[in-house]
Amino acid sequence: MKNIAFLWAVLAVSVGLAQDRPSMAGDWKMDIAQSEFGSEPAPRSEAATVFKDTSQMFSYRVHGVDDKGKSFATLWSGPEDGSMHPAIRKGKPSGQTGVTREQDGTLVQHGEDADGSTFEARMLMSPDGNTMTIEGTSKSKDGKENRDRQVWHRVKQP
């Protein structure tokens, strides 16, 4: 019986900690100077809006200008259960992405792009909820691996 009480106490603390984490919902801008892109070129600009940040639904839009001056936008939504849902670029599905949330609040995103490349990213919020750090690993379809670290600052909360 003590073990069951202990497990319930751990669960209650875990749920409480998860509820106390700052929401990612709002507008964000990437700090390109503080970010590292590995072997990939840095974009000229990148911004994001997180529309929803709940266990039932996480949704966002990322848009920016790449290193060659070409604009891009990606839209995604799905539950935080790891299930794969399409990422939308130029109005069409361009791959599959899923997200899960760890007990410490880290959001883990994984997926596969239409070209066969894969990625995993770990998104962690600062305690004040105004800085998000994303550490990612991507692998191209020919097996080339790249690691990056992106620093994002909150522009506006909903």
ZADO-1210 file (C-alpha; in nm, 4 decimals, padded with zeros to 6 digits):
<atoms>
<atom x="00.0000" y="00.0000" z="00.0000" code="MET" pos="1"/>
<atom x="00.2894" y="00.2377" z="00.0744" code="LYS" pos="2"/>
<atom x="00.4196" y="00.1832" z="-00.2803" code="ASN" pos="3"/>
<atom x="00.0851" y="00.2824" z="-00.4328" code="ILE" pos="4"/>
<atom x="00.0679" y="00.5955" z="-00.2149" code="ALA" pos="5"/>
<atom x="00.4231" y="00.6825" z="-00.3172" code="PHE" pos="6"/>
<atom x="00.3408" y="00.6363" z="-00.6874" code="LEU" pos="7"/>
<atom x="00.0340" y="00.8604" z="-00.6540" code="TRP" pos="8"/>
<atom x="00.2455" y="01.1243" z="-00.4792" code="ALA" pos="9"/>
<atom x="00.5060" y="01.1132" z="-00.7574" code="VAL" pos="10"/>
<atom x="00.2309" y="01.1368" z="-01.0193" code="LEU" pos="11"/>
<atom x="00.0699" y="01.4338" z="-00.8398" code="ALA" pos="12"/>
<atom x="00.4033" y="01.6173" z="-00.8206" code="VAL" pos="13"/>
<atom x="00.4786" y="01.5397" z="-01.1869" code="SER" pos="14"/>
<atom x="00.1383" y="01.6686" z="-01.2977" code="VAL" pos="15"/>
<atom x="00.1825" y="01.9776" z="-01.0798" code="GLY" pos="16"/>
<atom x="00.5249" y="02.0492" z="-01.2293" code="LEU" pos="17"/>
<atom x="00.3918" y="02.0041" z="-01.5815" code="ALA" pos="18"/>
<atom x="00.1068" y="02.2465" z="-01.5104" code="GLN" pos="19"/>
<atom x="00.3496" y="02.5056" z="-01.3653" code="ASP" pos="20"/>
<atom x="00.5646" y="02.5181" z="-01.6782" code="ARG" pos="21"/>
<atom x="00.5369" y="02.8300" z="-01.8907" code="PRO" pos="22"/>
<atom x="00.3273" y="02.7929" z="-02.2031" code="SER" pos="23"/>
<atom x="00.5044" y="02.8200" z="-02.5381" code="MET" pos="24"/>
<atom x="00.1943" y="02.9876" z="-02.6860" code="ALA" pos="25"/>
<atom x="00.2742" y="03.3260" z="-02.8364" code="GLY" pos="26"/>
<atom x="00.5047" y="03.4895" z="-03.0898" code="ASP" pos="27"/>
<atom x="00.8756" y="03.4081" z="-03.1085" code="TRP" pos="28"/>
<atom x="01.1772" y="03.5363" z="-03.3009" code="LYS" pos="29"/>
<atom x="01.4970" y="03.3387" z="-03.3563" code="MET" pos="30"/>
<atom x="01.8156" y="03.5018" z="-03.2287" code="ASP" pos="31"/>
<atom x="02.0362" y="03.4137" z="-03.5240" code="ILE" pos="32"/>
<atom x="02.3523" y="03.5559" z="-03.3613" code="ALA" pos="33"/>
<atom x="02.3176" y="03.3250" z="-03.0576" code="GLN" pos="34"/>
<atom x="02.2138" y="03.0218" z="-03.2631" code="SER" pos="35"/>
<atom x="02.4440" y="02.7614" z="-03.4167" code="GLU" pos="36"/>
<atom x="02.3550" y="02.5860" z="-03.7409" code="PHE" pos="37"/>
<atom x="02.6260" y="02.3220" z="-03.7751" code="GLY" pos="38"/>
<atom x="02.7120" y="02.2673" z="-04.1418" code="SER" pos="39"/>
<atom x="02.3892" y="02.4339" z="-04.2615" code="GLU" pos="40"/>
<atom x="02.3720" y="02.8041" z="-04.3556" code="PRO" pos="41"/>
<atom x="02.1922" y="03.0412" z="-04.1178" code="ALA" pos="42"/>
<atom x="01.8589" y="03.1814" z="-04.2323" code="PRO" pos="43"/>
<atom x="01.8297" y="03.5571" z="-04.2779" code="ARG" pos="44"/>
<atom x="01.5313" y="03.5622" z="-04.0427" code="SER" pos="45"/>
<atom x="01.2926" y="03.3250" z="-03.8740" code="GLU" pos="46"/>
<atom x="00.9855" y="03.3778" z="-03.6567" code="ALA" pos="47"/>
<atom x="00.7168" y="03.1521" z="-03.5152" code="ALA" pos="48"/>
<atom x="00.3731" y="03.1638" z="-03.3611" code="THR" pos="49"/>
<atom x="00.2703" y="02.8859" z="-03.1243" code="VAL" pos="50"/>
<atom x="-00.1097" y="02.8863" z="-03.1404" code="PHE" pos="51"/>
<atom x="-00.1802" y="02.6099" z="-02.8864" code="LYS" pos="52"/>
<atom x="00.0339" y="02.4423" z="-02.6212" code="ASP" pos="53"/>
<atom x="-00.1720" y="02.1807" z="-02.4375" code="THR" pos="54"/>
<atom x="-00.1454" y="01.8037" z="-02.4028" code="SER" pos="55"/>
<atom x="-00.4444" y="01.7738" z="-02.6366" code="GLN" pos="56"/>
<atom x="-00.3051" y="02.0033" z="-02.9073" code="MET" pos="57"/>
<atom x="00.0224" y="02.1685" z="-03.0004" code="PHE" pos="58"/>
<atom x="00.0156" y="02.3874" z="-03.3101" code="SER" pos="59"/>
<atom x="00.2513" y="02.6371" z="-03.4673" code="TYR" pos="60"/>
<atom x="00.3517" y="02.8295" z="-03.7761" code="ARG" pos="61"/>
<atom x="00.7162" y="02.9040" z="-03.8597" code="VAL" pos="62"/>
<atom x="00.8057" y="03.1512" z="-04.1321" code="HIS" pos="63"/>
<atom x="01.1179" y="03.3269" z="-04.2441" code="GLY" pos="64"/>
<atom x="01.3706" y="03.3968" z="-04.5147" code="VAL" pos="65"/>
<atom x="01.6425" y="03.1423" z="-04.5935" code="ASP" pos="66"/>
<atom x="02.0096" y="03.2165" z="-04.6643" code="ASP" pos="67"/>
<atom x="01.9337" y="03.2722" z="-05.0346" code="LYS" pos="68"/>
<atom x="01.6545" y="03.5244" z="-04.9685" code="GLY" pos="69"/>
<atom x="01.3674" y="03.2843" z="-05.0372" code="LYS" pos="70"/>
<atom x="01.0697" y="03.3028" z="-04.8009" code="SER" pos="71"/>
<atom x="00.9253" y="02.9893" z="-04.6419" code="PHE" pos="72"/>
<atom x="00.6457" y="02.8926" z="-04.4043" code="ALA" pos="73"/>
<atom x="00.5530" y="02.5691" z="-04.2275" code="THR" pos="74"/>
<atom x="00.2315" y="02.4938" z="-04.0391" code="LEU" pos="75"/>
<atom x="00.1797" y="02.1964" z="-03.8049" code="TRP" pos="76"/>
<atom x="-00.0693" y="02.0789" z="-03.5432" code="SER" pos="77"/>
<atom x="-00.1293" y="01.7615" z="-03.3473" code="GLY" pos="78"/>
<atom x="-00.1560" y="01.6174" z="-02.9962" code="PRO" pos="79"/>
<atom x="00.1479" y="01.5728" z="-02.7715" code="GLU" pos="80"/>
<atom x="00.1267" y="01.1938" z="-02.7981" code="ASP" pos="81"/>
<atom x="00.3987" y="01.1254" z="-03.0569" code="GLY" pos="82"/>
<atom x="00.1515" y="01.0475" z="-03.3355" code="SER" pos="83"/>
<atom x="00.2591" y="01.1665" z="-03.6779" code="MET" pos="84"/>
<atom x="00.0704" y="01.4463" z="-03.8545" code="HIS" pos="85"/>
<atom x="00.1504" y="01.6296" z="-04.1785" code="PRO" pos="86"/>
<atom x="00.3621" y="01.9430" z="-04.1873" code="ALA" pos="87"/>
<atom x="00.2172" y="02.1851" z="-04.4423" code="ILE" pos="88"/>
<atom x="00.4374" y="02.3925" z="-04.6744" code="ARG" pos="89"/>
<atom x="00.3014" y="02.5923" z="-04.9661" code="LYS" pos="90"/>
<atom x="-00.0439" y="02.4526" z="-04.8894" code="GLY" pos="91"/>
<atom x="00.0642" y="02.0889" z="-04.9320" code="LYS" pos="92"/>
<atom x="00.1827" y="01.8124" z="-04.6978" code="PRO" pos="93"/>
<atom x="00.5624" y="01.8008" z="-04.6973" code="SER" pos="94"/>
<atom x="00.6387" y="01.5353" z="-04.4398" code="GLY" pos="95"/>
<atom x="00.5232" y="01.3982" z="-04.1050" code="GLN" pos="96"/>
<atom x="00.5939" y="01.5289" z="-03.7551" code="THR" pos="97"/>
<atom x="00.5039" y="01.4192" z="-03.4030" code="GLY" pos="98"/>
<atom x="00.5634" y="01.5694" z="-03.0581" code="VAL" pos="99"/>
<atom x="00.5783" y="01.4395" z="-02.7017" code="THR" pos="100"/>
<atom x="00.6305" y="01.6198" z="-02.3721" code="ARG" pos="101"/>
<atom x="00.8763" y="01.4938" z="-02.1114" code="GLU" pos="102"/>
<atom x="00.8175" y="01.5318" z="-01.7350" code="GLN" pos="103"/>
<atom x="01.0555" y="01.8298" z="-01.7117" code="ASP" pos="104"/>
<atom x="00.8496" y="02.0179" z="-01.9734" code="GLY" pos="105"/>
<atom x="01.0858" y="01.9539" z="-02.2655" code="THR" pos="106"/>
<atom x="00.8941" y="01.9167" z="-02.5910" code="LEU" pos="107"/>
<atom x="01.0471" y="01.6528" z="-02.8199" code="VAL" pos="108"/>
<atom x="00.9666" y="01.6774" z="-03.1901" code="GLN" pos="109"/>
<atom x="01.0558" y="01.4113" z="-03.4443" code="HIS" pos="110"/>
<atom x="00.9722" y="01.3623" z="-03.8051" code="GLY" pos="111"/>
<atom x="01.0504" y="01.2843" z="-04.1641" code="GLU" pos="112"/>
<atom x="01.0422" y="01.5303" z="-04.4532" code="ASP" pos="113"/>
<atom x="00.9045" y="01.4417" z="-04.7954" code="ALA" pos="114"/>
<atom x="01.2595" y="01.4047" z="-04.9313" code="ASP" pos="115"/>
<atom x="01.3366" y="01.1237" z="-04.6812" code="GLY" pos="116"/>
<atom x="01.5451" y="01.3306" z="-04.4386" code="SER" pos="117"/>
<atom x="01.4715" y="01.2876" z="-04.0667" code="THR" pos="118"/>
<atom x="01.5041" y="01.5076" z="-03.7603" code="PHE" pos="119"/>
<atom x="01.4627" y="01.5204" z="-03.3856" code="GLU" pos="120"/>
<atom x="01.4508" y="01.8409" z="-03.1834" code="ALA" pos="121"/>
<atom x="01.4331" y="01.9030" z="-02.8099" code="ARG" pos="122"/>
<atom x="01.2649" y="02.2324" z="-02.7129" code="MET" pos="123"/>
<atom x="01.3238" y="02.3628" z="-02.3618" code="LEU" pos="124"/>
<atom x="01.1833" y="02.6822" z="-02.2092" code="MET" pos="125"/>
<atom x="01.3695" y="02.9056" z="-01.9672" code="SER" pos="126"/>
<atom x="01.2109" y="02.9287" z="-01.6191" code="PRO" pos="127"/>
<atom x="01.0778" y="03.2792" z="-01.6962" code="ASP" pos="128"/>
<atom x="00.9167" y="03.1538" z="-02.0202" code="GLY" pos="129"/>
<atom x="01.0836" y="03.4151" z="-02.2416" code="ASN" pos="130"/>
<atom x="01.3603" y="03.2109" z="-02.4043" code="THR" pos="131"/>
<atom x="01.3270" y="02.8797" z="-02.5860" code="MET" pos="132"/>
<atom x="01.6301" y="02.6713" z="-02.6814" code="THR" pos="133"/>
<atom x="01.5936" y="02.4070" z="-02.9501" code="ILE" pos="134"/>
<atom x="01.8660" y="02.1473" z="-02.9915" code="GLU" pos="135"/>
<atom x="01.8222" y="01.9435" z="-03.3047" code="GLY" pos="136"/>
<atom x="01.9766" y="01.6640" z="-03.5036" code="THR" pos="137"/>
<atom x="01.8855" y="01.6099" z="-03.8659" code="SER" pos="138"/>
<atom x="01.9921" y="01.3422" z="-04.1095" code="LYS" pos="139"/>
<atom x="01.9671" y="01.3861" z="-04.4852" code="SER" pos="140"/>
<atom x="01.8437" y="01.1020" z="-04.7035" code="LYS" pos="141"/>
<atom x="02.2084" y="01.0230" z="-04.7920" code="ASP" pos="142"/>
<atom x="02.2971" y="00.9891" z="-04.4210" code="GLY" pos="143"/>
<atom x="02.4717" y="01.3234" z="-04.3609" code="LYS" pos="144"/>
<atom x="02.4067" y="01.4332" z="-04.0021" code="GLU" pos="145"/>
<atom x="02.3822" y="01.7922" z="-03.8785" code="ASN" pos="146"/>
<atom x="02.3407" y="01.9261" z="-03.5254" code="ARG" pos="147"/>
<atom x="02.2098" y="02.2710" z="-03.4499" code="ASP" pos="148"/>
<atom x="02.1120" y="02.4846" z="-03.1537" code="ARG" pos="149"/>
<atom x="01.8550" y="02.7584" z="-03.1982" code="GLN" pos="150"/>
<atom x="01.7817" y="03.0316" z="-02.9461" code="VAL" pos="151"/>
<atom x="01.4386" y="03.1943" z="-02.9636" code="TRP" pos="152"/>
<atom x="01.3065" y="03.4938" z="-02.7701" code="HIS" pos="153"/>
<atom x="00.9439" y="03.5594" z="-02.6914" code="ARG" pos="154"/>
<atom x="00.8046" y="03.8619" z="-02.8708" code="VAL" pos="155"/>
<atom x="00.4456" y="03.8456" z="-02.7460" code="LYS" pos="156"/>
<atom x="00.2236" y="03.6259" z="-02.5330" code="GLN" pos="157"/>
<atom x="-00.1385" y="03.5638" z="-02.6306" code="PRO" pos="158"/>
</atoms>
